[in-house]
Amino acid sequence: MKWSQVPLGPIQTNAYVLQSNNQEAIIFDPGGDGEAFEKAIRDASLKPLAILLTHAHFDHIGAVDHIRDAFSVPVYVHQNEAEWLMDDELNRSRNFLGGNGFTVKPADQIIKEEGQLDIGDFTFQILETPGHSPGSVSYYHSSSETVFSGDVLFQSGIGRTDLPGGDEGTLMTTIHQKLITLPESTHVAPGHGPATTIGSEMDQNPFLNGL
């Protein structure tokens, strides 16, 4: 299995496409540019099975309805942010887009707890990783040695905690207990910026030096 990073939307948030050898795919955080993203998926002859959201901030959900409708696939989100999809104040689009807020339709599947998630040939471990937002989740895919972490951990950085529902102490506990306990070879596929590894961030991330 392999994955690709696709920056989308108004602030070039990273979406990800994880594909299997039989061209089935999982889509993470389609943040915008729905028509162009759909075309890229079709041009690659991929067959999406689901959309997995790491959290429900506007820049991660902008093309959710377009991709869901184009490929007739379910959307997964954590229960703590299920309502954010339908509320432009909670998803912050009203604030960040100059009053041009937007909503998307309700999720098809609600994540209620950590555990194994099987979709087709894909198997993930769902990790609850709050701190950036209360319903942030990370999806650990052991077959590709990758954690799709949203806005929790970045190359040489961590997620912001100054938005409603954010908490710095919670975020640091999350990173310490849920992410840096993964194998050091694990690829980190973040919501913004380049990919990194757990080992690299343990060694070089200034926010983790004291852990």
N, C-alpha and C positions, 0 to 999 in steps of 0.2 A: 504494500500500500504506500501511496505517496500523497503529499499535500502541496498546495500552492497558496501563496499569500496574494490577496487582491485588494489593494487600497480603493475604497469607495466613498462616495458621499462628500458632503461639504467640508469635512476636515480630514478626508482621506483615512478613514478608519479601516483597519485591516479586517476584511472578510477572509475566510479560509474555505478551500474546497479540498476535502479529503476523499480520495478515490481508491477503489479497489481494483484488482486486476480485471474484473469483469465490467468495469466502467460505471459501476454504481458509485454514488457519492453522497457525502454528508456536507451540508452547507452550514458554516458558522457565521453569525452576525452580519447579514447582508445590509450594510448601512446606507446604501443609496445607489444611484445610477442603475436602476432596475433593468431597463431595456438593454443597456450595454452588457450588464452582467448576465442576463438571460442569454444573449447572443453568444457570449464567450462559453457558457456552459453547453449550449447546443452545438457550437462549432467544435467543441472537444468530444462530442457524442457521449456526454455523460448522462446518467440517469439518477437524478437526485432522489433520495429516500426520505430526507427530513431536513428541517432547519433547526439547529440548536443555538439558543441564545445564551451568551454568558451573563448578560444582564440587559436591562430594558431602557438604557439611556438612548436618546434620539439618534445619536450617530451610529448606533449598532442595529437599528430597526428600520431605517428609512425605506429599504426595498423588501421588507418582509412580505407584505401583501402581494407585491408584483411577482416575486419568486414563488411564493406559496401557490398563487393562482395559476402561474405559467406551468408548473409541474405537478400540481395537485398533491402537495406533500404537507405533512403536519408540522406545526411549530411547537417547540418545547421551551418553556420558561419556568423559573422557580416561582413558587407560590407567593413569595414575599414581594414579587414585582409583577404579578399577573395583571393587576389593575393599571400599572403604568402604561401598558400598551394602549389603553383606551383613554388616557388622560394626558393632555399635552403639557400640563404643569408638572406632573410627576415625572414624565419622561424628559423634561427640561427643554423640549423643542420650542415652546412658547417663549422662553427666556432667551435662548441662544440664537434663535432664528429671527429675531426682530419682530415678534408678534405673529410670524407665520408658522404657528405650531401645527402639529399634525398628530393623528392617532392611527393605530392599525387595529385590525380585528382581533378578537380574543385568541389566545393561544389554544391549540388543539390538545396539548398534553401539558399537565402541570407537574412540575418536579416538587415533591414533598419532602424528600430526604435523600441522604447519600446512599450510594449503592451502585450496583451494576446496571448498565443500560445496554440492551442488545437491540440493534436495528439492522436487519439483514445480516451481512457478514461482519458488521462492525460491532465491537464490544468496547464500551467505555466504563470507567469508574467515575461516577459523579462525585465531585468534592465541593462541599459548601464552603465558599471562600469570601465571606462578607468583609466589609471594611471600606471599600470604594463605594459600594452600595449594599443595601441589606439583603438583596437576593442574588448577589453575584455567585456564580458557580464556575468551576473549572472542570474540563472534561479530559481525563487522562486516558490516552490511547496507547496501551502498552505495545501493541504490534508495531507501531511506528515510533515508539519511544518519544511521544509528544504529549504535552499538556497544553490545551487550548485555554488560556487563562484570562482572556478579556483584559480588563484594566486593573489587574492586581499587581503584577510584576512585569517590569520592563527591563530592557538592557540598561544597566546602571541607573535604574529608577524604580519607583513604586507608583501605584495609582494615587490620584488626588483624593483627599478626604474632606474637602470643604463644601461639597454639595450636600443637599438634604439626605439624611440617612447614612452619610459617611462618618467614619470614626477611625482616627489614626491608630489608636491602641488595638482596636479590633483587627485592622488591616495587618499590623505587624505580627499579631498572634496568628492570624491566618497564614501568612507567609511562612512563619517559623514552624507551625504545626502541620500544615497541609502541603506546602510546595517544596521547601528545601529538604523535606524528608523523602522526596522522590529520588530515584537514582540520579547521580550527578550527570550522567550522559543524556538525561531527558532534555529534549528540545522544548523550549518555551515559545509558544506562538502567541504573542501578545496583541492587544487591541490596537496598539500604535507603535510605530518604529520597527526596527529590525528584530528578527528572531534571535534567540540566545539559547543558553543552556543553563540548567540548574547549577552545574559546577562552576561555570563562568561567573554567575551572579554571586555565588557563595564567596568566590575569591575577589571579585572586583566591584561589586555593587556597594557604594558608600553607605547606603541605608541599611545594609545587612552586616556591616563589619562588627557591630556590637552584639549580634545575636550569638 
